[in-house]
Amino acid sequence: MKKLLVTGSSGLIGSEVCTYFDRLGWQVHGVDNNQRAVFFGTSGDTRWNQQRLATTLRRFTHHECDIRDRAGIRQLLGTVRPDAIVHAAAQPSHDRAAAIPFDDFETNAVGTLNLLEAARQVIPESPFVHMSTNKVYGDRPNQIPMRGELARWEYADPQYAEGIPETMSIDQSMHSLFGASKVAADVLVQEYGRYFDMPTCCLRGGCLTGPNHSGVELHGFLSFLVKCNLEAREYRIFGYEGKQVRDNIHAEDVARFIHAFIEAPRSGEVYNLGGGKANSCSIREAFELVESITDIPMRSTYVDENRMGDHICYYSDLSKIRSHYPGWDITIPLVEIFRQIADSWKERMQTAAPHQAQR
Ligand SMILES: NC(=O)c1ccc[n+]([C@@H]2O[C@H](COP(=O)([O-])OP(=O)(O)OC[C@H]3O[C@@H](n4cnc5c(N)ncnc54)[C@H](O)[C@@H]3O)[C@@H](O)[C@H]2O)c1
């Protein structure tokens, strides 16, 4: 039986990947220490998701391990000897990183190096999939001329009609400390592919989302936005007239791509992986969509200052990933993503104990 090791297994992407491969009959080993609750407080707690995996999956083993623990990670990989690794553990917030620069870098950059080096020592043939981010491009996409439409910003340069390609420079732009630690990890993952010829890839995510996100204001925008709507709480819009655009991809479509890569791996690849143009929306458009699903008016306040380095308009050009893996494509449209997130929050709100209701 094939074995998969997933870091960040209690998080959004990690848990979806665990579920997907369990369904395929793989033995799944999850690594998570609920660090999200340390980064974001109780509202970021992911224990509920860890418990969900433990009770619903058939062949799941949880390892309470910190990816910063170099010796612990080396020992774990030596014991499990997985046939593939999916690395989804991270400090994932652009804004949070400035307050915790060492925790951010040690998790995102050094933690990734710990995993890569342990993998090189014990299982160099096993595909290694790293969850990178579109923040590796820094704010370079903001230099593209933009056109303001009624409810969203759009690229005015036809070269970007399909979105941002992997050829965009990751150099000499503002990244945030989070973006910088993720650049370090991204380049390391590429290097273990190019220099050591290991089957590695970086998935530079747009907005990855889905029903199992513990969305908070600082990370997981769609999940948090829907939660605010359901609780009739005010959502704070930061700058850009609320017309900033993001492309949203359901975590299951991410898991499906990871499977495609593991089946036919390449070395040192980078792919932009988001919902693409078809699954993109601005905050204003997201308000309209959520209202149409829940029938609850969206409450918001406008803060007339954008988040530093925040993208004005970002959606992924999916041409490269589609050409390398023609059997893969987006299967879950935006409206269905909204529906699933709303249903999941409703269910969690009903079943949560009062002290967990903020989750
Ligand atoms: N969600 C998004 O919109 C998005 C967008 C682009 C890229 N990404 C990337 O995808 C990956 C997964 O994101 P996510 O949304 O699932 O994040 P998440 O916060 O939901 O999950 C990450 C998990 O990693 C765990 N973790 C953090 N530090 C750890 C450590 N030191 N040791 C062990 N476990 C640790 C956390 O407890 C959490 O459960 C991250 O690398 C993130 O940067 C996410």
The ligand as a Tripos MOL2 file, in Angstrom:
@<TRIPOS>MOLECULE
LIG
   44    48     1     0     0
SMALL
NO_CHARGES

@<TRIPOS>ATOM
      1 N1         -5.1700   29.2530    1.8060 N.am      1 LIG1
      2 C1         -4.7040   30.0530    0.8880 C.2       1 LIG1
      3 O1         -5.4160   30.9160    0.3800 O.2       1 LIG1
      4 C2         -3.3070   29.8860    0.3660 C.ar      1 LIG1
      5 C3         -2.9010   30.6480   -0.7240 C.ar      1 LIG1
      6 C4         -1.6340   30.5000   -1.2530 C.ar      1 LIG1
      7 C5         -0.7670   29.6040   -0.6610 C.ar      1 LIG1
      8 N2         -1.1660   28.8790    0.4030 N.ar      1 LIG1
      9 C6         -0.1930   27.9570    1.0190 C.3       1 LIG1
     10 O2         -0.7640   26.6640    1.1350 O.3       1 LIG1
     11 C7         -0.2830   26.0360    2.3290 C.3       1 LIG1
     12 C8         -1.4550   25.5580    3.1460 C.3       1 LIG1
     13 O3         -2.2990   26.6630    3.4470 O.3       1 LIG1
     14 P1         -3.6220   26.4660    4.2940 P.3       1 LIG1
     15 O4         -4.5570   27.5140    3.8450 O.co2     1 LIG1
     16 O5         -4.0240   25.0420    4.2820 O.co2     1 LIG1
     17 O6         -3.0720   26.8770    5.7350 O.3       1 LIG1
     18 P2         -3.6490   26.4390    7.1630 P.3       1 LIG1
     19 O7         -3.1360   27.4570    8.1260 O.co2     1 LIG1
     20 O8         -5.0900   26.1390    7.0830 O.co2     1 LIG1
     21 O9         -2.8690   25.0590    7.4190 O.3       1 LIG1
     22 C9         -1.5160   24.9980    7.7680 C.3       1 LIG1
     23 C10        -1.3690   23.9750    8.8650 C.3       1 LIG1
     24 O10         0.0270   23.8730    9.1640 O.3       1 LIG1
     25 C11         0.1530   23.6970   10.5700 C.3       1 LIG1
     26 N3          1.4790   24.1830   10.9680 N.ar      1 LIG1
     27 C12         1.9270   25.4510   10.9480 C.ar      1 LIG1
     28 N4          3.1720   25.5110   11.4060 N.ar      1 LIG1
     29 C13         3.5350   24.2350   11.7020 C.ar      1 LIG1
     30 C14         4.7140   23.6680   12.2110 C.ar      1 LIG1
     31 N5          5.7810   24.4180   12.5500 N.pl3     1 LIG1
     32 N6          4.7770   22.3130   12.3680 N.ar      1 LIG1
     33 C15         3.6900   21.5470   12.0610 C.ar      1 LIG1
     34 N7          2.5260   22.0410   11.5930 N.ar      1 LIG1
     35 C16         2.4520   23.3800   11.4110 C.ar      1 LIG1
     36 C17        -0.9810   24.5500   11.1570 C.3       1 LIG1
     37 O11        -1.3390   24.1440   12.4730 O.3       1 LIG1
     38 C18        -2.0950   24.3380   10.1630 C.3       1 LIG1
     39 O12        -2.9600   23.2800   10.5480 O.3       1 LIG1
     40 C19         0.6190   27.0620    3.0070 C.3       1 LIG1
     41 O13         1.9490   26.8260    2.6290 O.3       1 LIG1
     42 C20         0.1590   28.3750    2.4340 C.3       1 LIG1
     43 O14         1.1830   29.3530    2.4340 O.3       1 LIG1
     44 C21        -2.4170   28.9960    0.9480 C.ar      1 LIG1
@<TRIPOS>BOND
     1     1     2 1
     2     2     3 2
     3     2     4 1
     4     4     5 ar
     5     4    44 ar
     6     5     6 ar
     7     6     7 ar
     8     7     8 ar
     9     8     9 1
    10     8    44 ar
    11     9    10 1
    12     9    42 1
    13    10    11 1
    14    11    12 1
    15    11    40 1
    16    12    13 1
    17    13    14 1
    18    14    15 2
    19    14    16 1
    20    14    17 1
    21    17    18 1
    22    18    19 2
    23    18    20 1
    24    18    21 1
    25    21    22 1
    26    22    23 1
    27    23    24 1
    28    23    38 1
    29    24    25 1
    30    25    26 1
    31    25    36 1
    32    26    27 ar
    33    26    35 ar
    34    27    28 ar
    35    28    29 ar
    36    29    30 ar
    37    29    35 ar
    38    30    31 1
    39    30    32 ar
    40    32    33 ar
    41    33    34 ar
    42    34    35 ar
    43    36    37 1
    44    36    38 1
    45    38    39 1
    46    40    41 1
    47    40    42 1
    48    42    43 1
@<TRIPOS>SUBSTRUCTURE
     1 LIG1         1 GROUP 0 **** ****
